[in-house]
Amino acid sequence: MPEEKPIPPEPLKGPTPDDGQGAVVAERQAAKTEPPRMYQVVLLNDDYTPMEFVVMVLQEYFQRDLETATQIMLKVHKEGRGVCGVYTKDVAATKVELVLAAARRGGHPLQCIMEAA
């Protein structure tokens, strides 16, 4: 019987690395992410909520020192509103809910809102 010769493997199909013809190069593009929209949390003045309560809220929920909290409280008192801080949407919404819940627990009509910064 004649000796069988091994069959050579077929060459891979597709562009050859030498010529570069028909080759597709995928370029990585930097993802264009925008920073999240920011919202300011605002306290609104009323004639019933004690100033001490407003200062406590600013210290507890917005980590303001006594002097800064007092300044914001006076701004709320004199101008009708004062910005407590600027946060991402979820954080701002959470802070508004925490302040409103604390005001309800204390029996105060304090209003807290968020608005686009």
Secondary structure, DSSP 8 states (H G I E B T S, - for coil): -------------S--TTT-TT---------------EEEEEEE--SSS-HHHHHHHHHHHH---HHHHHHHHHHHHHHSEEEEEEEEHHHHHHHHHHHHHHHHHHT---EEEEEE-
